[in-house]
């Protein structure tokens, strides 16, 4: 995502015209758009296309900055074509220009950065093209209110369908990646499209959707950790706020917390739920969940380093963690925060192989390993929160 942003910024600074490919199956529409835009000095029409196959060829050949495209066309529709364009050419932005207002949500989720109705005026169209080129998401004003991202219902249902087939398969992994990729697209569109207050409200919907989906996933495999992801996400975000991280980074840590144990989907249920001790071989199987979570998430373009943080959340400051034995600052700050929150929440919760530890024991463990296993700044932030709020309130379980 950063490469795409850097590319845009370089073109803008160099004063190069925005290169546009016009896509519509009606010649009169294409010619009308050509006349509307051809006198704008910073806009350049580099080609025209009729259908999906020709459009993909033209994008590959011309590499335009903007594809101005209808939804209803011969071949695959504009929504599917948008996904294909964004997969192959992330820096190429798609603006839908259509007669229909009911496909707004699908278009934005597919990766379109603009959704405009065909009765748009020339000034509004040229302004929209420039805004999209700068990285914004633009829609015709009077249909914005129709945007709906129902994360909670959609993702809970989809995860449930994935879990119907056991054991977990490569196809399940691919389906899970598709679900989480949609989550990432929704987050990125929220970041670009909405003001900060709207962002926070929309991100809470995202979090609820992920929470329901991940809770459903873990409940079928390990009822003891059903609420673990939510509690870790809450505690980690509080620590991050205490450390002075930005609101955007805090939201990223919260969402990472909701996903951090997704790799446990491959761990046998009997290991997760077994009372008593496990042997080293069994523990080595459980430890694979960090790597598996990374593999599931690494190709998904979240606007935060979520897959990397999940890979590292069991690394420890002195190099004794897993899977890579990283030390000190080689571990991302997000993973250092998440790691501490994960340990604290786990110690405060009942497990099949041991009862929950008392608050005094938890504080003693965290303080003893400060600067050895756990980042001193993270531990200090947690201890300040305890001093201010009390341990019981800080680790209070929310009702599902």
N, C-alpha and C positions, 0 to 999 in steps of 0.2 A: 504493500500500500504506500509506503514511503517513497519507493522508486517512482510510482505513478505521480505522486505529488511533486517530487523533484522535477520530473519531466515536464509537467504543466508549468511549473514556476520558471523553468529555463526558457520555454517557448514564449511566455508572457514577457520576460525580461528582454529577450532578443527582439521583440516587436514583430515576430512572424505572424502572418495571418492564420486565423483558425480555419483549418481545412475541413470541409463538410461533404459528406456523401448523402445524396437525396435518394430515398427509397419509397416508392409508391407504385402500385400497378396501374395507375391512371396517368397517362402522359400529360394531360392538362394540369394535373396537380403538381407534377414535377416541374413543368415549365412555369407555372405560377410562382412556385417557391424560388425558382431560379431568378425570376424578375424581381421578386421581393428582396432578395439578398445580394444580387450581383453588384450593386452600387455601394455596398458597405466596404470601406477600405481594409478593415481588419478581418473580413470574412472572405473565404475563397471556396467556391464550389469546385471540387476536384473530380466529381463523377456523379452518375445517376444509375439507379438499379431498379429492376421490376420485381423480382422474387427473391426467395431465400438463398438458393444456390448461387445466383449471380451476386447477391450481396456479400456472401462469405468470400467469394472470389475477389470482389472489388476491395473489401476490407484488407484481405491478405496482400493484394497488389499495391493499393494506394496508401494504406495505413492512415486513414483520416483521423482527425481529433474528435469529430462529432459525426454520428450517423443519425440523420433526421428521418424517422421511419414510421410508416403506418403499422397498425396492428393486424388488420385483415389483408392478407396477401396470398398469392399462389404458393403452394408448398407449405412449409411449417409456418405457424403464426408468429407475430412479432415478439411475443413473450418468450417462446422457445428460442427464437433466433437471437434475442438479447442475451440469453444465458450462454449460447455458443460463442457469440462475439466476445463477451466478457471473459470467458474461460481462455480463449486464445489470445486476446489482445486487451489486457486489463486497462491500458491507458486510453483506449477508445471508448468514448462516452456515447450512450444511446439516449436520444430524446424521442419519445413517442409523440406523434402528431396524428390525432385520430378524431373520428366523429363520436366515439363511445367514451363515456365517463365511468363505466362500471368496472373497468379493468385496472384501475389505478393501483390498488394494493398489489395485484399480481405483477404488474410492471415494475414497481419499485422493488419488490422482493426479488425479482429476476435480475436486478442490477441496473435498471434504467435510471438515469439521473434527471430526466425531465419527462413530464406527462402533460401535454398541451392539446387543447381542442382546436379543430381546424378553422374555427371562426376567429382565431387570434389575430390581433392587429400587427402590422409590420414592426412597430416600435417594441411591442411586447415580445415578439418572436426574437428579434435581434438581441434584446436585453437578456432573454432567457438563455440563448446560446452562449453569450459571454459569461453569464453566471455559472452555467454548467461547466464551462471550460476552466473556471477558477475553482471548481471542486464543490459547488453547491448543488443541491437538489431542488428543482423548480417544478411547480405544477400550476395549472390554470387556477386562478384565485378562488373561484366559486365552487370548485370541487374538492378543495383541500379537506374540508370537514368530513368527507366520506372515507378518508383513509382509516382502515381498521387492521390492526395486527393482533389477532387473537392467539397469542402464544400459548396461553394456558391450556385451552381446549385442544388446539392442533397438536402440540408437541407431546402432551400427555397421551393422547390417542395413538400417535405414531410410535412412540416408544413402546406402548402397550402391544401394538401389532408386531413390532420387532421381537419382543420377548415371548410371543406365542410359540415360536419355533425354537426348541431346545434340542441339543446344546447350541451354544452361541457359535455362529458360522461366519465365514468371510462375507457372505451376503448381508448378514446382520450388521457387521461392521460398516459396510458400504451404506446401508440404510441409515444407520446412526450418524454417519458422517454427513449425509444429505440433510438430515434434520438439523444438525448443529450448524451446517453451512447456512441454512436459512436463518437461524438465529443470528449468526454473524452478519449476514446481509441486513437484517432488520436493525441491528445495533449500529452499523455503519450509516445506514440511511437516516436513522434517528440523529446521529451525531452531525451529519451534514445539513439536514433539512430543518431541524427545529431549534428554537431558542433554548437556553439552558434550563428554564423551568419545565418546559415541555419535554426536554430530554430526560430529566429526572423521572417524570411521571411515566414516560414510555419505557425507560429502562427498568422501572419497577415491574411493568408488565412482562418484560423479558425475563427478569429474575423469577417471577412467579411461575412462568412457563417452564423454565429450566428446573426450578425446584420441584414442581409436580412431576415432570418427566423423570428426573433423577431419583426422586423418592420412590416412584413406581418401580423404576429399574432395580433399586437396591432392596426394596421391600420384598421382591420376589426371590432374592438371593440371600439377604442378611438382615433380618428384622432388627437386630441389635444396632445397626448403623443407619437405620432408616432416616433419622433426623440429623445424622452426623454432618452431612454436607452443609445443611442450613446453619447449624450452630457454628461450624468453622468459618463459613462465609461472614456471619455476623461479627464474630470475635475478630477476625482478621481485618475487617473493614474498620472496626473501632480502633484497633492498634494503628492502622495506617493513618487514620484521621488524627490520632494523638501525635503521630510522628510528623504531621504537617504535610502529607502528600496531597496532591491536587484532588478535587472532587472527581475528575474524570478517572484518575488512577485508582482512587478508592472504589469506584464502580467496577473497574476492571478486576480488582482483587476480589470484590464480592462475587462477581460472576465466576471467576476462576475457582473460588471456594465451592460454589455450587456444582462444579464439574470435576473437582480434583480427584475423586475416586472412581471416575467412570471406567477406568481400566480394570476394576474388580469384576467387571462383567465376565471376564475369562477365568476367574479363580473359582475352583469347584466349591459349591455351596457347603459341602461338608467341612471344608477347611475354615470357612468364614464363621460357621455356627458351632464348631466343635467345643464342648467344655474341656477344660484341662489343657495341658501343655501340648505344643506341636514340636516336631523334630526339625532339624536344620534343613532337610530336604523340603519339607512342607513349607517352612518359612521362606525358602528360596522361591517357591511358586507364588506365594503371596506378594513377595517383593517385585514380581514382574509387573504389578499393576501400574506403576509409575511409567514404565516404558510403553506399556500397552495404551495407556491414556494418551501419551504423546503421539503414538502411531495413529490413533483414531483422529486426533485433532490437528496434526501438523500441517495438513493441506488446506485447512479452513482459515480464511482470511479475517480473523478477529482483529479489531483495532488495538488489541493489547497482546502481549506475548504469552497467551494463555497456555499453549502446548508446552512451551519451554518451562514455564513456572510449574506446571503439573509434573513434568519430567524431573524437576529439581526439588520438589517439596519434601523429599526425605533425605536430601543432602545435609551434611552437618558441617559446622564451621571448621572443625579440625580434620576433615577429610574422612571421617569414619562412616559417613552415610552412604546411600545408594541412589541410583545405579552406577554413577561415574566416579564416586569418591572425590567430588569437588571440594575445594577449600575456600574459606574467606569470601573475598569480593568476587570470586569466580561464580558464586551463587547469586542469582539476581535478588535484588532487594524484595521483590514480590514473593519469591520462593522462601526467603528467610522469614518474612512475616507470616506467610501461610504455614510454614513448618512449625513455628512456635504455636500458632493458633491450633493447628492439628493435634499437636502433642498435648496441649492443655485440655482441649475438649475431650480427647480420648481418655486421659487420666481421670477426668471428672465424670465419666460415663460408665455404666455397668457393661461388662463384657461377659461372654459365656465362660471365659477362663479365669475371671477375677471380678470382685465387686468394685464399684467406683472408689477411687482414692479420696481421702479427706482433703479439704482445702489447704490445711497446713502442710500436708505431704506434697501437694502440687507446688505450692510456693517454695518449699525447701528444695525440691528437684530443679525447678526453673532457675532459682537463684544460684544453686550449686554449680549448674552447668553453664551459667552466663559467661560468655567469652570462650567457652570450650566447645560446646555443641551449638549454642544458640547465640545469635547476634546480640551484643550488649545493648545497642540502641533499641532493638525490638523488645528485649526483656524489660528494659527500663520503662519503655512506653506502657507495657502491660502492667508493671508494678504501680505506675502512676494512676492508671485506670482503676486498679484494685484499691489504692489508697483513697481515691475520690469517690468510688461507687460502692465498694465492698465486693468481695468475691462472689457472694451468692447472687447479687443483682446482675453482675457482669456476665455470669454464666447461666443466667435464668433461661430455662427452656421455654420456647414459644409453643403454643398449641398449634397443631397442624390444622 
